[in-house]
């Protein structure tokens, strides 16, 4: 009986080791769970960026004032009748 108990205990310890440390065991599970959370955060950020870009596309397609603002602010363009001041440093 004593030998049977030690064999059973050895089998249980071996199986426990496989469950915790084996391939697709608990250590892999926790590692993959952390990676999944990081990917979900990154996915959320990308969704926000996409929503912003979609809004910008709609504005570029439909809002002439938005296009004018970009031309004036980003490209330094002026329209006819504007007074331009240049400051010399």
ABEGO torsion letter per residue (X at the ends): XAAAAAAAAAAAAAAAAAAAABBGBAAAAAAAAAAAAAAAAAAAAAAAAAAAAAAAAAAAAABAAAAAAAAAAAAGBBBBGBBBBBBBX
